[in-house]
Amino acid sequence: MPYYKNHVFFCTNCREDGSQCCAQHNAQEMRDYMKKRSKELGLVRSGEVRVNSAGCLNRCELGPVIVIYPDETWYTFVDKADIDEIIEEHLVNGKVVERLLADKQSPC
């Protein structure tokens, strides 16, 4: 059994050569926002959720991306509304947010 019910990894990689990377899409800001909201909702304290930064997840063409374990669910996002939807649907209710699945998005 995992220590956390859901472990969220945000790619916050920044490529110095200017090529496509998650940092170009406010990934750090969105990671900080999800962590803050998860704390406000009591998900962190209860051991339900852990939100971490990750180096390159090698999915830059789908960027920005997050992956949630243990489900191995890959999401992309645009703004805080998308992050709120992932929190509410996936982390709270245990339902996959189909419209934000990274594998279903066309490359940027």
Buried (B, 14 or more C-beta within 10 A) or exposed (E): EEEBBBBBBBBBBEEEEEEBBBBBBBBBBBBBBBBEBBEEBEBBEEEBBBBEBBEBBEBBEBBBBBBBEEEEBBBBBEEBEBBBBBBBBBBBEEEBBEEBBBEEBEEE
